[in-house]
Amino acid sequence: MNYLSRALAVASFANLLALPGAVTAHHSTSEYDQTILVDIEGTITKKFWRNPHVIFHIKTAEGEDWIIEGSSVSSQDRRGIGSDVINVGEIITVAGHVSTRRDNDMVMRHILLANGQELMLSGNSEPHWPDVQQLALISSAPTAEQIAEAEATADGLFRTWSWGRLEPGWWFFAGPDAFPLTHAALEKFATWNEYTENPQLECIPPGMPLTMGNPYPIEFVKQDENTIVMHAHEFDVTRVIHLNAIADPSVEESIMGHSVGRWEDENILVVDTANINYPYFNRVGISSGPNLTVHERFILDDEANTLQYFITITDPWALTEPYTKELLWIWTPGKQLGTYGCEVSEVYAQ
């Protein structure tokens, strides 16, 4: 299947935005006025609690229908926010940022729940209603058995790694100013429609290289002496790295491409990937060209329980020069990869 053709033919679907301070994002935040926090009170009439994002409708006393958007279920789960915290038929007040492009659309930051408690959806924000009780959140933690098993089976690279970003924001969510783009790439970006051409909104998994920027756990498994399999929580992606092999231009193109790796030493894995067929190299519509290649270095620090990551993206069509970025993963014993289970929502239909 040609994923470029499929992604560019995606049916119209409304946008997804991560909650401020949360660790997921699938497209631009530019349409929301971040300078003003607006309160909307109403009755919940629809709820969608699935990846890639939480959405619900509320109807105000004046009869207005509002679409309220949030981050992924995965993000909510990791903060201890379950699906039963908000239910159809309840009256709530939502404080958030209103879209400047679409009527009655908001990304939520705070919710005054039906029980009178405030749910703060950004971990680093101040209470919006300081006179009410804050809903206590208990994030899920590994059990003693899970921790013991993880510590017993961890073997260098081969374990589950959690996101440990080095700076605010993520390269895969950056706009065109963050990249050394060619004129052709800038022209194509200018015509991109973030509501109809975003593959992730249709649950089409991200390909290389942008899948390596996902803010969720990844797991490396040693399949055999010549094969490493990487599993990613986000979109349940699987990637294969072939050791002791050579690049083969005849290999069929795929969204993950053909990855060839080698151990520089026992703690450094070097991987080169080509034969990539995916339309974008980030989440907000910056296109990739036909000859995109990716060079990666995974550097394990066993004492610090960290995995340092360097990526270099070379794309003669899209980039005037190679683009490099450094990321970090952290080992938390017992942390589970989990499943993503993406589902396209029809909740936008009024």
N, C-alpha and C positions, 0 to 999 in steps of 0.2 A: 504494500500500500504506500502511496506517495503522501507522506504526512504534510508536505508543503501544500499540496492541492487541498487536502482535507481541512487544514487549519484555515486556509484563506477562504474556504467555503462555509465556515461556521455560521450557523443560523444566528439571528439577532438574539442577544441575551444581555441582560443588564449587568452592571459592573459590580466587582467585589473589592472591598477595601478592608484592610486589617484595622483593628482597633488601635488607636494611638498607644504606643508603648508595648503592644503585643508583638509576637514574633512570627507574623506571617503577613504576606502581602502579595496580591496577584495583579494589581495594576495601579495606575497613577493616583495620587492623593490630590492632584491639582484642582479637581473640580469642587472640593469642599472648602468652605471658608473657615480656616483654622483660627481666625481671630475672634470669632463670636461663638459662644455656647448658647444654644437655643433650647428651651424647654417645650416639650409637646406632651400633653396628657390625653390618654384615650384608652379604648378597650382593644385588647388583642383579638384580631379576627382570623389571622393565619399565622402559622409558625412552621419554619423549616430548620431543623436542627441536624444538619449533615454537612460533611465536607463537600465543596471547598470553603463554604462559609455559612454562618448563621444569618437568617433573614426572618423578619416577621412584619406583619401589617398591624397598624393600629388605626382605629376610627375615632376621631375626636368628637366631643359633644356637639360641635358645629357641623358634623357630617363629613369632614375631610378625611380622606384615606392617605396614610403615610406609610412609606416603605422604610423600615429601619434595618440597617446593615451592620454586620459585625464580622469578626474574624472567624477562623475555622473552628470546627468542633475540637480538633486536636489541641488548639491553643486554649480553649475553654477547659478541656479536661485536665490539662497540665496545671491549671490554676485552681482546680477544684470546683469549677462551675458546671453543674449537671444540667441535663435537659429539663428537669422538673422545676427549675428555678423560675421559669416563665411559662405560663400556660394560657391557652386560648380561653377567652371569656374574662380574664382578669383586667382590672383597670390599673394602669401604671403611668408613671411620668418618666420620659426619656430626655436626658440632656445630651446634646451632641452638636455636630457641625453639619450644616445644611448644604446641599448641593447647589452650586451656582449654575448648573446646566440643566437639571431636571427638577420639575416641580415635586414638592412633597417627598423628598428623598433625603435621608439623614444617615450619617455614620454615628453610632452611639458611643458615648464615653461613660455615662452614669445612668443608672436606672433606679427610680424610687419604686420598689416592688409593692405588690398588693398588700403585703404584711407590714408595710410601713418602714422597712429597712432599705438602706441604700446599698446597691451593688456597684462598686467601682470597677470598671473594666480596664483601667490602665493602672498597672502596679505602682507607677511613680506619681500619680496624681493626688491632689488634695480633695477631701470630701466636697461635693457640690451642695449638699444639704447638711451642714455641720451640726444641726440640732437633732438629727435622727440617728438611730443606731446603725452601725455598719454591719453588713452581712459578713459573718465570719467564714473564711474560705480555708479549706483543708486540702492542700494539693496532695495528689497521690504520691506515695513514696514506696520504694522497693521494700519487699518483705525481707526478714532476716534470711530466709531460705534462698531468695533470689540473689541477695548480696553474696552469700556464701558460695552459691553455684557460679556466679560471675567471677569471683576471685579465684576459684579453683580452675576455671576453664579459660581465663584470659591468657592469650598467647601472642604477645607483641601487637601487631596490627589487628589481629583477629579477635574482635570484641565489638560491642556496641558503643558508638561514640555520640555524645550529645553536643548540640550547637554551643559554641563559645565565641561569639563574634568579637572582633577586635575593635570595632568602632560603630557608632550609631549608623543605622541604615545598611543597605546591602547593595553591592555592585549590580546585582541582577534586577534591582528595582530603580536604578538610576536613569535619569533622562539623557538626552543626546549630548548635553554639555559635558558629561562625565567621560565621554569616549572620543578618541581621535577619528571621527567618522569621515568617510569620503563624501563627496558631493552626491554620489548616487544613493548612498545610504540615507543621507539627510532628506533627499527628495522623496524617497520611499516612506520614510518615517512620517513625513508631513501628511501623507494620505492615509495613514493607519487609523482604523476606527477601533478604539479600545472596547467598544460594546459588542462588536460583531466579529472581530478578528482575533480575539484572545482565546487560544486553544484551551487554557486551563479552566475557563468558565464552562467549557463543554466537556470537562473531565478528560481531555486529551493530555496524557502525561508530558511533562517537559523533557526535552532531549538534552544532549550535550551542546554547550557546556553549562547551561543554566541550571540543570538539575544538581550540580555540585555547589550551588549557592543556597540550597534549600535549608531553612532554619530548624529542621527536625532531625531526629537521630538517624544515623547511618550505621550499617553493620557490615563488616568484612568477614567472609567465610572462605576458608581454604578448601576448595573443592578437591584438588589434587595437586601434585607437585608443580604443574604447569598452568593452573587455573585458579584465579581469585574471583569470587563473586561478591559484588557489593549490593546490598539491599538498602533502599531508602524508604523511610516512613512515608514521606510525601508522595502521593499518587501510587504508592506500592511499587516503586520503580526497581528494576533489577538491571545491573550492569555487569558485564563479564570483562575481565582483564586477563589477557593471554601472556603468560610468562615464557621466556626463552623462545620467542617467536620473532618474526620479522614482519614489517608492514607489508600488506598485500593489497595493491590498488584494485585487484579484481574482486575483492570481497564486496558483497551486496551492501549498498548503503542502508543505514537504519538511523533511528532517532538518537541512539547511543553511539553510533559509529563503531569502528573496529579499534579496540584498545590493546596496545602491546606494552608490556611492562618488564622491568628488570630491577633486581635488588642491587642498589649501589653499595650498600652494606646491610647488615642485619636490621638496621633501623630506618633506612631510607629507600622508599619505593619510588621509582621514576616511571611515568606512564606517558605514552604518546598515542593520540587518538586522531584518526582520519576517517574518511568514508561516512561523514555525518550528513544525514538528510533531515534537517529540522529547520523551520523557517526563521527562528529568532534565536539570538543568544542572550536576551534578557526578557523580563516579564512585561515590559511596557512598549513593545512594538519595534525595537531596533532589530532590523533584519540581519540575517547572516547570508554569506555568499556560498557558492558551490565548492569552494576550495578551503573551507574553514578547517583548521587543525588546532588541537589543544595539547599543550605540554604541561604535565603536572609533577609535583614533588610532594610526597607524603613523608614527613619527618617525625618519627616517634620519639617521645621523651618518656621512657618507662617510669622514671622516678617522679616526674611531675604529673603523670597520667594525662598527657596532652598529645594531640596529633596536630602538628603544624602543617599547613597546606599552602602551596604556592601554585598558582595557575597562570599560564601565558596563553592568550588566545591570538592566533594569527589568522587574518581573513583579508586577503588582498582586495576583495570587492568592497567590504564594509569599512575596513580600518586602514588609515594611512600608515600606521605602525602597529606592532604587536601591543596588546593590552595585558597588563599583569596585575594580579591581586593576591593578597595574602589573607588566609582565613585560619580559623582555629576550631578544633573539636576537643572536648573534654570527656574523659572516662569517669562516669559515675557508676560504681559497681551496682549491678542489679537493675539498672535502667533498662526498660524494655523497648524494643523497636515499635511494636504495635502495628495495627493496620489502619489505613487511611479511609478506604471505602468511599471514594468520591461519587457524588450523585448530582445530576443536573436538576436544578429546581425550577418549578413552574410557578413559584409563589409570587412572582412579579405580576402575573396576570390579575388585573383588577376584577 
